[in-house]
Amino acid sequence: MIVPMKKLFLLLLEKDADEALRALRTLGVVHVENSRPPKGEEINLLSERITLIDKAIEIISDPEFRAAAAPEKELGGWEPVALHIVDRKKHLDHLAEFSLGLKVKISQWEEWGDFNPGDVQLLREKNVGMRFYRIPAGDFKKIPDGLLVQEISRVKGVVNCIIISGETPAVPFKELELPKSSLGQMRQRLQEDLKIAEGIKNELKSLSGYLSGLRRQRSLLEKDREFLEVLKGMGQEGSLTYLTGYVPFDKVELVKSAATANRWGIKVGDPGEDDRVPTLLRNPRWVSIIAPMFELIQVAPGYRELDISLLFLFFLSLFFGILIGDAGYGLVYLLVTLFFHRKLRSKVKNKSIFLLSYIFSSCAIIWGVLSATFFGADWLPRWIHPLVPALRDPKDVQMLCFFIGAFHLSLGHAWRAVKKAPDLRFLTEIGWMMILWGAFFLARTLVLGDAFPFFGKWLFTLGGVVVVFFTAPAKNILKSVGPGIGNLLLNLVNNFTDVVSYIRLFAVGLATVAVADAFNNMAATVGFNNILTAIVALLIILVGHTLNLILGPMSVLVHGVRLNVLEFCSHVDVKWSGFNYSPLREEKAVK
């Protein structure tokens, strides 16, 4: 459920503002709303420090420097450590850039052999000009007669040569600019730079021991900035300052007690229609396991919208089972989840992500068992039959998808009808439910070729009439019909297309099984007659099923989540316009 909020107004003396905010932060229940844009030099300074520590954390979080990370180190003053990490990384990047340039120059001049460019310059000062050219072999004859030419090497149709002349020779070729160092010196410098770079990498690996300490310090800095932004964002009138915010209805007495103890002026009331109220979801533990999915896709229902957590959990689990559709893959997901659950049990406080994965995996296993699909279907012995044969019939599965779509979307309208009752506008939702089931039968006819039932037209007709007359019921019938017709025309086609869109469950699920069978058949064609063919066949199977295992969850995110977040939510009128309740509170330890 979405927890009801109360709007809070606190009035206090300006000199008490800092102390009051610290008291509120200790309570940890007030979501503060700024009364003016927070700004100031202190906030800018904190932002710069957070940027610095973010750079340091990003550097030593790189797997290149974490592969052989040192044990965790105690962080004293964090700023010198962060500055040193950033400086070392800049030095490393500079060396990498310079080394790349050296490698390019070495590759350009190693065809000439090792010579000292300084000796060439001395000869030029004595009027013995040595000029270097790279000339296509076909154009070599264009060099004028009378010039002393020394060929050094030929590489891929290009002649590397030196023209010796006191003055600049009149040749139609561009003279090469000599390097500042000899080939040997460049190679030596490259080796020295590589050695220095390796030393810096080892140093950064050692410094990665400060990662946990820097993360904790970063959280503290973020809390300090949040505190300052709240302080600078408070309203002010003369010597008085005030704060507005939101608090859960069951935490109001806690804030009132603090206000009495600290002699703050306090006013608590219901939020207005125009207020931007944060959303706090509070559900039973078994329902709240869907919360990680909301965090992943970064959505939150608006305060005045509906909390669809339970339906989202149920239908996304069902969609996962259909889209993956393979007991073997479900078993792999289950075992992987079990492995990481045990490995990370002490590090991850919120176990919801593991519980959610267990449910998803189980749904895939159940669907695979019912349809007799285990790492594909074709390779299984013929005596293994699906427990529900209809799940192997494309027409039946498509009809099931249409049914799920009509039922899922009808639940949304039924929920809205309950919320609207006893207002007569709740009948509009009943009308849309009738139209949705009419769309279900129409989809069966158009896509599957089934006969359209005689009562189907009455579903559309009666549903349309109800929508027209009860979208905006009024004593004057003309005032009711206008908005109703507009509502019907705008959404009639969408209802049909939304029901049909659930066929994606069938299509993607079928593709998953088809890919598995295709790789199984390829492996069978190669055969297991000898060690070589057996290895090749096993590699084909491994690659194919690994690809399916990776793409499977992605298809759930693309299709399963879409059906919940877009199609269903458009019918239940959830626009995901909210933002999460984030109270001012003390920083917790970061592990």
C-alpha positions as CSV (number, residue, x, y, z in Angstrom):
1,M,0.0,0.0,0.0
2,I,1.0,3.6,-0.4
3,V,1.4,5.0,3.1
4,P,-0.8,8.2,3.7
5,M,1.4,11.2,4.3
6,K,0.8,14.3,6.4
7,K,2.2,17.7,5.5
8,L,4.4,19.3,8.1
9,F,5.2,22.9,8.8
10,L,7.8,23.8,11.4
11,L,8.5,27.4,12.6
12,L,11.5,28.3,14.7
13,L,14.1,30.9,15.4
14,E,16.9,31.2,12.8
15,K,19.6,30.7,15.4
16,D,18.0,27.3,16.3
17,A,17.8,26.0,12.7
18,D,21.0,24.0,12.7
19,E,20.2,22.3,16.0
20,A,16.6,21.6,14.9
21,L,17.7,19.9,11.7
22,R,20.1,17.7,13.6
23,A,17.2,16.7,15.8
24,L,15.0,15.9,12.8
25,R,17.8,14.0,11.2
26,T,18.0,11.9,14.4
27,L,14.3,11.1,14.1
28,G,14.7,10.1,10.5
29,V,11.1,10.4,9.4
30,V,10.7,13.8,7.7
31,H,11.0,14.2,4.0
32,V,12.0,17.8,3.6
33,E,10.7,20.1,0.8
34,N,12.9,23.1,0.1
35,S,11.2,26.4,0.3
36,R,13.9,28.1,-1.8
37,P,16.7,26.9,-4.0
38,P,19.6,25.8,-1.8
39,K,22.9,27.4,-2.7
40,G,26.1,28.7,-1.1
41,E,29.9,28.3,-1.1
42,E,29.7,25.5,1.5
43,I,27.5,23.4,-0.8
44,N,29.7,24.0,-3.8
45,L,32.8,23.0,-1.7
46,L,31.1,19.8,-0.6
47,S,30.1,19.0,-4.1
48,E,33.7,19.4,-5.3
49,R,34.9,17.1,-2.5
50,I,32.3,14.5,-3.4
51,T,33.5,14.7,-7.1
52,L,37.0,14.1,-5.9
53,I,36.2,11.1,-3.8
54,D,34.0,9.8,-6.6
55,K,37.0,9.9,-9.0
56,A,39.1,8.1,-6.5
57,I,36.5,5.4,-5.8
58,E,36.0,4.9,-9.6
59,I,39.7,4.4,-10.1
60,I,40.3,1.8,-7.4
61,S,37.0,0.1,-8.1
62,D,38.4,-0.8,-11.6
63,P,38.9,-4.6,-11.8
64,E,42.4,-3.9,-13.1
65,F,43.3,-2.6,-9.7
66,R,41.0,-4.9,-7.7
67,A,42.3,-8.2,-9.0
68,A,45.0,-8.5,-6.4
69,A,43.6,-5.9,-3.9
70,A,45.3,-5.4,-0.6
71,P,43.5,-6.1,2.7
72,E,41.2,-3.3,3.9
73,K,43.2,-0.3,5.2
74,E,42.2,2.1,7.9
75,L,41.4,5.5,6.4
76,G,42.8,8.5,8.3
77,G,42.6,11.7,6.4
78,W,40.6,10.8,3.2
79,E,41.5,13.8,1.1
80,P,45.3,13.2,0.8
81,V,44.5,9.6,-0.1
82,A,41.9,10.5,-2.7
83,L,44.2,13.2,-4.2
84,H,47.1,10.7,-4.4
85,I,44.9,8.1,-6.1
86,V,43.7,10.6,-8.7
87,D,47.3,11.9,-9.2
88,R,48.7,8.4,-9.7
89,K,45.9,7.6,-12.3
90,K,46.7,10.8,-14.2
91,H,50.4,9.9,-14.3
92,L,49.4,6.4,-15.5
93,D,47.2,7.8,-18.2
94,H,50.0,10.2,-19.3
95,L,52.5,7.4,-19.5
96,A,50.0,5.3,-21.5
97,E,49.5,8.1,-24.0
98,F,53.2,8.8,-24.2
99,S,54.1,5.1,-24.6
100,L,51.5,4.8,-27.4
101,G,53.2,7.7,-29.2
102,L,56.6,6.0,-28.7
103,K,55.3,2.7,-30.1
104,V,54.1,4.5,-33.2
105,K,57.5,6.3,-33.7
106,I,59.4,3.0,-33.1
107,S,57.3,1.3,-35.7
108,Q,57.9,4.1,-38.2
109,W,61.7,4.2,-37.7
110,E,62.7,0.6,-37.0
111,E,62.8,0.1,-40.8
112,W,65.7,2.6,-40.9
113,G,67.9,0.9,-38.3
114,D,69.4,2.5,-35.2
115,F,71.0,5.9,-35.8
116,N,71.5,9.0,-33.7
117,P,69.5,12.0,-35.0
118,G,72.0,14.3,-33.3
119,D,74.8,13.1,-35.6
120,V,72.6,13.9,-38.6
121,Q,72.1,17.4,-37.3
122,L,75.8,17.9,-36.8
123,L,76.5,16.9,-40.4
124,R,73.8,19.4,-41.6
125,E,75.6,22.2,-39.6
126,K,78.8,21.3,-41.6
127,N,76.8,21.6,-44.9
128,V,76.5,17.8,-45.4
129,G,72.7,17.5,-45.7
130,M,71.2,14.1,-45.1
131,R,67.4,14.1,-45.8
132,F,65.1,11.2,-45.3
133,Y,62.3,10.1,-47.6
134,R,59.7,7.4,-48.0
135,I,59.1,7.0,-51.7
136,P,56.8,4.5,-53.5
137,A,58.9,2.1,-55.5
138,G,57.1,3.0,-58.7
139,D,58.0,6.7,-58.2
140,F,61.6,6.1,-57.3
141,K,62.7,7.0,-60.9
142,K,61.3,10.5,-60.4
143,I,64.4,11.4,-58.4
144,P,66.5,13.8,-60.5
145,D,69.9,12.6,-61.8
146,G,73.0,14.0,-60.1
147,L,71.7,13.5,-56.5
148,L,73.5,11.1,-54.2
149,V,70.8,8.6,-53.1
150,Q,71.3,5.9,-50.5
151,E,68.6,3.2,-50.3
152,I,68.1,1.9,-46.7
153,S,65.3,-0.6,-47.0
154,R,62.2,-1.6,-49.0
155,V,59.0,-2.4,-47.2
156,K,55.7,-3.3,-48.9
157,G,56.5,-1.4,-52.1
158,V,58.0,1.7,-50.3
159,V,61.6,2.7,-50.5
160,N,63.2,4.2,-47.4
161,C,66.1,6.3,-48.6
162,I,68.5,9.1,-47.8
163,I,69.4,11.9,-50.3
164,I,72.7,13.6,-49.5
165,S,72.9,17.2,-50.6
166,G,74.3,20.5,-49.4
167,E,71.0,22.3,-50.3
168,T,67.4,21.1,-50.2
169,P,67.0,18.9,-53.2
170,A,64.3,19.6,-55.8
171,V,62.4,16.4,-55.4
172,P,58.6,15.9,-55.5
173,F,58.5,14.1,-52.2
174,K,57.9,15.2,-48.6
175,E,60.9,15.1,-46.4
176,L,60.5,13.1,-43.1
177,E,60.9,14.9,-39.9
178,L,63.6,13.2,-37.8
179,P,62.8,11.9,-34.3
180,K,64.4,13.6,-31.3
181,S,65.9,10.3,-30.1
182,S,67.5,7.3,-31.6
183,L,65.6,4.0,-32.0
184,G,67.6,2.5,-29.2
185,Q,66.8,5.4,-26.9
186,M,63.1,5.3,-27.8
187,R,63.0,1.5,-27.0
188,Q,64.9,2.1,-23.7
189,R,62.5,4.9,-22.8
190,L,59.5,2.7,-23.6
191,Q,60.8,0.0,-21.4
192,E,61.4,2.5,-18.6
193,D,57.9,3.9,-18.9
194,L,56.3,0.5,-18.9
195,K,58.2,-0.4,-15.8
196,I,57.0,2.8,-14.1
197,A,53.5,2.2,-15.2
198,E,53.6,-1.3,-13.7
199,G,54.8,0.2,-10.5
200,I,51.9,2.7,-10.4
201,K,49.4,-0.1,-11.1
202,N,50.8,-2.1,-8.2
203,E,50.6,1.0,-6.0
204,L,46.9,1.5,-7.0
205,K,46.2,-2.1,-6.2
206,S,47.6,-1.4,-2.8
207,L,45.6,1.8,-2.5
208,S,42.4,-0.2,-3.3
209,G,42.5,-1.3,0.3
210,Y,41.0,2.2,1.1
211,L,38.0,1.5,-1.0
212,S,35.6,0.7,1.8
213,G,36.8,3.6,3.9
214,L,36.4,6.0,0.9
215,R,32.8,4.7,0.3
216,R,31.9,5.3,3.9
217,Q,33.4,8.8,3.8
218,R,31.6,9.5,0.6
219,S,28.3,8.6,2.2
220,L,29.1,10.9,5.1
221,L,29.9,13.8,2.7
222,E,26.6,13.2,0.9
223,K,24.7,13.4,4.1
224,D,26.5,16.6,5.0
225,R,25.6,18.1,1.7
226,E,22.0,16.9,2.1
227,F,22.0,18.6,5.5
228,L,23.3,21.9,4.1
229,E,20.9,21.9,1.2
230,V,18.0,21.5,3.7
231,L,19.4,24.2,5.9
232,K,20.0,26.6,3.0
233,G,16.6,25.6,1.5
234,M,14.6,26.6,4.5
235,G,12.3,29.6,4.2
236,Q,13.1,32.7,6.2
237,E,11.1,35.7,7.5
238,G,13.2,38.1,9.5
239,S,14.6,36.3,12.5
240,L,12.3,33.3,11.9
241,T,12.9,30.4,9.7
242,Y,10.5,27.6,8.6
243,L,10.6,24.2,7.1
244,T,8.0,22.2,5.2
245,G,8.0,18.5,4.6
246,Y,6.1,15.3,4.7
247,V,5.9,12.6,7.3
248,P,4.1,9.2,7.4
249,F,0.8,9.4,9.2
250,D,1.9,7.0,11.9
251,K,5.0,9.0,12.7
252,V,3.3,12.3,13.3
253,E,3.2,12.0,17.1
254,L,7.0,11.3,17.1
255,V,7.6,14.7,15.4
256,K,5.1,16.5,17.6
257,S,6.8,15.2,20.7
258,A,10.2,16.5,19.4
259,A,8.5,19.9,18.6
260,T,7.2,20.2,22.1
261,A,10.5,19.2,23.6
262,N,12.4,21.7,21.5
263,R,9.8,24.5,21.5
264,W,9.2,24.5,17.7
265,G,6.0,25.8,16.2
266,I,4.3,23.0,14.4
267,K,1.4,22.5,12.1
268,V,0.3,19.2,10.6
269,G,-2.4,18.7,7.9
270,D,-3.3,16.8,4.8
271,P,-1.4,17.5,1.6
272,G,-3.1,19.6,-1.0
273,E,-4.0,18.6,-4.5
274,D,-1.1,20.6,-5.9
275,D,1.5,19.3,-3.4
276,R,4.3,17.1,-4.6
277,V,4.0,14.3,-2.1
278,P,6.7,11.6,-1.9
279,T,5.6,7.9,-2.2
280,L,6.3,5.4,0.5
281,L,5.4,1.8,-0.3
282,R,4.7,-0.4,2.7
283,N,3.6,-4.0,2.0
284,P,3.8,-7.4,3.6
285,R,7.3,-8.9,3.4
286,W,6.2,-11.5,0.8
287,V,4.9,-8.7,-1.5
288,S,7.8,-6.3,-0.9
289,I,10.2,-8.7,-2.6
290,I,9.2,-7.0,-5.9
291,A,10.8,-3.7,-4.7
292,P,14.2,-4.5,-6.3
293,M,12.5,-4.6,-9.7
294,F,11.1,-1.2,-9.2
295,E,14.5,0.0,-8.2
296,L,16.1,-1.6,-11.3
297,I,13.7,0.1,-13.7
298,Q,13.7,3.3,-11.5
299,V,9.9,3.8,-11.3
300,A,7.6,4.8,-8.4
301,P,3.8,5.3,-8.5
302,G,2.5,8.7,-7.8
303,Y,1.2,9.4,-4.3
304,R,-2.4,9.5,-5.5
305,E,-2.0,6.5,-7.8
306,L,-2.4,2.8,-7.0
307,D,0.2,0.4,-5.6
308,I,0.3,-2.5,-8.0
309,S,3.1,-4.3,-6.2
310,L,1.1,-7.5,-5.6
311,L,-0.3,-7.8,-9.2
312,F,3.2,-6.8,-10.6
313,L,4.8,-9.6,-8.6
314,F,2.2,-12.2,-9.7
315,F,2.0,-11.4,-13.4
316,L,5.8,-10.8,-13.8
317,S,6.4,-14.2,-12.3
318,L,3.9,-15.7,-14.7
319,F,5.4,-13.9,-17.6
320,F,8.9,-15.1,-16.6
321,G,7.7,-18.7,-16.7
322,I,6.2,-18.3,-20.1
323,L,9.0,-16.3,-21.7
324,I,11.8,-18.6,-20.4
325,G,9.5,-21.7,-20.7
326,D,12.2,-24.2,-20.0
327,A,12.7,-26.3,-16.8
328,G,16.4,-26.7,-17.5
329,Y,17.0,-23.0,-17.7
330,G,14.9,-22.4,-14.6
331,L,17.0,-25.0,-12.8
332,V,20.2,-23.2,-13.8
333,Y,18.8,-19.8,-12.6
334,L,17.8,-21.5,-9.4
335,L,21.2,-23.0,-8.8
336,V,23.0,-19.7,-9.7
337,T,20.7,-17.8,-7.2
338,L,21.4,-20.4,-4.5
339,F,25.2,-20.0,-5.1
340,F,25.2,-16.2,-4.8
341,H,22.7,-16.3,-1.9
342,R,25.1,-18.4,0.1
343,K,28.2,-16.6,-1.0
344,L,26.8,-13.1,-0.4
345,R,24.5,-13.8,2.5
346,S,26.6,-11.8,5.0
347,K,27.2,-8.9,2.6
348,V,23.7,-8.3,1.3
349,K,21.2,-7.1,4.0
350,N,18.1,-7.1,1.8
351,K,17.5,-10.7,0.6
352,S,14.5,-9.7,-1.6
353,I,16.5,-10.0,-4.8
354,F,17.3,-13.6,-4.0
355,L,13.7,-14.5,-3.0
356,L,12.5,-12.8,-6.2
357,S,14.9,-14.9,-8.3
358,Y,13.8,-18.1,-6.5
359,I,10.2,-17.3,-7.5
360,F,11.1,-16.5,-11.1
361,S,13.2,-19.6,-11.5
362,S,10.5,-21.8,-10.0
363,C,7.9,-20.4,-12.4
364,A,10.2,-21.3,-15.4
365,I,10.7,-24.8,-13.9
366,I,6.9,-25.3,-13.5
367,W,6.1,-24.1,-17.0
368,G,8.9,-26.3,-18.4
369,V,7.6,-29.4,-16.5
370,L,4.0,-28.8,-17.7
371,S,5.2,-28.4,-21.3
372,A,7.9,-31.1,-21.2
373,T,10.7,-28.7,-22.1
374,F,14.2,-29.2,-20.6
375,F,17.0,-27.5,-22.5
376,G,14.8,-27.7,-25.5
377,A,12.0,-30.1,-26.4
378,D,13.0,-32.1,-29.6
379,W,15.8,-34.1,-28.0
380,L,13.6,-35.6,-25.2
381,P,12.5,-39.2,-25.6
382,R,9.1,-39.7,-27.2
383,W,7.7,-41.4,-24.1
384,I,8.1,-38.1,-22.2
385,H,4.8,-36.3,-22.7
386,P,3.8,-32.8,-21.5
387,L,1.6,-32.8,-18.4
388,V,-0.5,-30.2,-20.2
389,P,-0.4,-31.0,-23.9
390,A,-2.1,-27.7,-24.8
391,L,1.1,-25.9,-23.8
392,R,2.8,-27.5,-26.8
393,D,0.1,-26.4,-29.2
394,P,0.8,-23.0,-30.7
395,K,-2.8,-22.1,-31.2
396,D,-3.7,-23.0,-27.6
397,V,-0.8,-21.0,-26.2
398,Q,-1.7,-17.9,-28.3
399,M,-5.3,-18.1,-27.0
400,L,-4.0,-18.4,-23.5
401,C,-1.9,-15.3,-24.0
402,F,-5.0,-13.4,-25.3
403,F,-6.9,-14.6,-22.2
404,I,-4.1,-13.5,-19.8
405,G,-4.1,-10.1,-21.5
406,A,-7.9,-9.6,-21.2
407,F,-7.9,-10.9,-17.6
408,H,-4.9,-8.8,-16.6
409,L,-6.2,-5.6,-18.1
410,S,-9.7,-6.3,-16.7
411,L,-8.3,-6.5,-13.2
412,G,-7.0,-2.9,-13.7
413,H,-10.4,-1.6,-14.6
414,A,-12.1,-3.6,-11.8
415,W,-9.7,-2.0,-9.3
416,R,-10.6,1.4,-10.7
417,A,-14.3,0.6,-10.5
418,V,-13.9,-0.3,-6.8
419,K,-12.0,3.0,-6.2
420,K,-14.7,5.1,-8.0
421,A,-17.8,3.4,-6.4
422,P,-20.4,4.5,-5.4
423,D,-19.9,7.3,-8.0
424,L,-21.7,6.3,-11.1
425,R,-18.5,6.7,-13.1
426,F,-17.5,3.3,-11.9
427,L,-19.8,1.9,-14.5
428,T,-17.4,3.2,-17.2
429,E,-14.8,0.7,-16.0
430,I,-17.4,-2.1,-16.3
431,G,-18.0,-0.9,-19.9
432,W,-14.3,-1.1,-20.7
433,M,-14.1,-4.6,-19.2
434,M,-16.9,-5.7,-21.6
435,I,-15.0,-4.1,-24.5
436,L,-11.8,-5.9,-23.4
437,W,-13.5,-9.3,-23.5
438,G,-15.0,-8.4,-26.9
439,A,-11.4,-7.6,-28.0
440,F,-10.4,-11.1,-26.7
441,F,-12.9,-12.9,-28.9
442,L,-12.1,-10.6,-31.9
443,A,-8.4,-11.4,-31.5
444,R,-9.2,-15.1,-31.5
445,T,-11.2,-14.6,-34.8
446,L,-8.6,-12.4,-36.6
447,V,-5.4,-14.2,-35.4
448,L,-6.5,-17.8,-34.7
449,G,-9.4,-18.1,-37.2
450,D,-12.0,-19.1,-34.6
451,A,-15.6,-18.1,-35.1
452,F,-16.7,-14.8,-33.6
453,P,-19.3,-15.6,-30.9
454,F,-22.8,-14.2,-31.3
455,F,-22.6,-12.3,-28.0
456,G,-19.3,-10.7,-29.0
457,K,-21.0,-7.8,-30.7
458,W,-23.1,-7.2,-27.6
459,L,-20.0,-6.9,-25.5
460,F,-18.8,-4.1,-27.8
461,T,-22.2,-2.5,-28.1
462,L,-23.2,-2.5,-24.4
463,G,-19.7,-1.7,-23.3
464,G,-19.6,1.3,-25.7
465,V,-23.0,2.6,-24.5
466,V,-21.9,2.4,-20.9
467,V,-18.7,4.2,-21.6
468,V,-20.5,6.9,-23.5
469,F,-23.1,7.6,-20.9
470,F,-21.1,7.2,-17.7
471,T,-17.7,8.7,-18.5
472,A,-19.0,12.1,-17.2
473,P,-22.6,11.5,-15.9
474,A,-24.7,14.6,-15.8
475,K,-28.3,15.6,-15.6
476,N,-28.1,17.0,-19.1
477,I,-27.6,13.9,-21.3
478,L,-25.8,16.0,-24.0
479,K,-23.1,16.9,-21.5
480,S,-22.6,13.2,-20.8
481,V,-22.5,12.0,-24.3
482,G,-19.8,14.4,-25.6
483,P,-16.9,13.3,-23.2
484,G,-18.1,9.7,-23.4
485,I,-17.8,9.6,-27.2
486,G,-14.4,11.2,-27.0
487,N,-13.2,8.7,-24.4
488,L,-14.5,5.8,-26.5
489,L,-13.0,6.9,-29.8
490,L,-9.6,7.6,-28.2
491,N,-9.3,4.2,-26.4
492,L,-11.3,1.7,-28.3
493,V,-8.6,0.6,-30.7
494,N,-6.0,0.7,-27.9
495,N,-8.0,-1.9,-26.0
496,F,-7.8,-4.3,-28.9
497,T,-4.1,-3.7,-29.6
498,D,-3.3,-4.1,-25.9
499,V,-4.9,-7.5,-25.7
500,V,-3.2,-8.6,-28.9
501,S,0.2,-7.3,-27.6
502,Y,0.2,-10.2,-25.0
503,I,1.0,-12.5,-27.9
504,R,4.6,-11.5,-27.4
505,L,4.7,-13.9,-24.5
506,F,4.0,-16.8,-27.0
507,A,6.4,-15.5,-29.6
508,V,9.4,-14.9,-27.3
509,G,8.8,-18.1,-25.4
510,L,8.6,-20.1,-28.7
511,A,11.8,-18.4,-29.9
512,T,13.6,-19.5,-26.7
513,V,12.7,-23.1,-27.2
514,A,13.4,-22.9,-31.0
515,V,16.9,-21.6,-30.3
516,A,17.6,-24.3,-27.8
517,D,16.4,-27.0,-30.3
518,A,18.4,-25.5,-33.1
519,F,21.7,-25.8,-31.2
520,N,20.8,-29.2,-30.0
521,N,20.2,-30.3,-33.6
522,M,23.5,-28.8,-34.7
523,A,25.3,-30.7,-32.0
524,A,23.5,-33.9,-33.0
525,T,24.5,-33.4,-36.6
526,V,28.2,-33.0,-35.6
527,G,27.7,-36.2,-33.5
528,F,29.6,-37.8,-30.6
529,N,31.4,-40.5,-32.7
530,N,34.9,-39.5,-31.5
531,I,36.6,-37.2,-29.1
532,L,37.0,-34.3,-31.6
533,T,33.4,-34.3,-32.7
534,A,32.2,-34.8,-29.1
535,I,34.2,-31.7,-28.0
536,V,32.8,-29.6,-30.9
537,A,29.2,-30.8,-30.2
538,L,29.6,-30.0,-26.5
539,L,30.9,-26.5,-27.4
540,I,27.9,-25.9,-29.7
541,I,25.5,-27.0,-26.9
542,L,27.4,-24.9,-24.3
543,V,27.4,-21.7,-26.5
544,G,23.8,-22.1,-27.6
545,H,22.3,-22.6,-24.2
546,T,24.5,-20.0,-22.6
547,L,23.3,-17.5,-25.2
548,N,19.7,-18.4,-24.3
549,L,20.4,-18.2,-20.6
550,I,21.7,-14.6,-21.1
551,L,19.0,-13.4,-23.4
552,G,16.2,-14.9,-21.4
553,P,16.2,-12.4,-18.5
554,M,16.7,-9.6,-21.0
555,S,13.5,-10.7,-22.8
556,V,11.7,-10.6,-19.4
557,L,12.9,-7.0,-18.9
558,V,11.9,-5.9,-22.3
559,H,8.6,-7.8,-22.7
560,G,7.4,-8.9,-19.3
561,V,8.1,-5.6,-17.6
562,R,6.6,-3.7,-20.5
563,L,3.3,-5.5,-20.2
564,N,3.1,-4.5,-16.5
565,V,4.5,-1.0,-16.7
566,L,2.9,0.2,-19.9
567,E,-0.1,-1.9,-21.1
568,F,-1.5,-2.8,-17.6
569,C,-0.7,0.5,-16.0
570,S,-2.4,2.5,-18.8
571,H,-5.6,0.6,-17.9
572,V,-5.2,1.0,-14.2
573,D,-4.2,4.7,-14.6
574,V,-0.8,4.4,-13.0
575,K,1.5,6.9,-14.7
576,W,4.6,6.3,-12.5
577,S,4.7,10.0,-11.8
578,G,6.0,9.6,-8.2
579,F,9.3,9.9,-6.4
580,N,10.4,7.9,-3.4
581,Y,10.1,9.1,0.2
582,S,13.6,10.0,1.3
583,P,13.6,11.4,4.9
584,L,16.4,13.4,6.4
585,R,18.2,10.9,8.6
586,E,21.5,9.8,10.1
587,E,23.9,8.0,7.9
588,K,24.1,4.2,8.3
589,A,27.3,2.3,8.1
590,V,28.3,1.4,4.6
591,K,30.0,-2.0,4.1
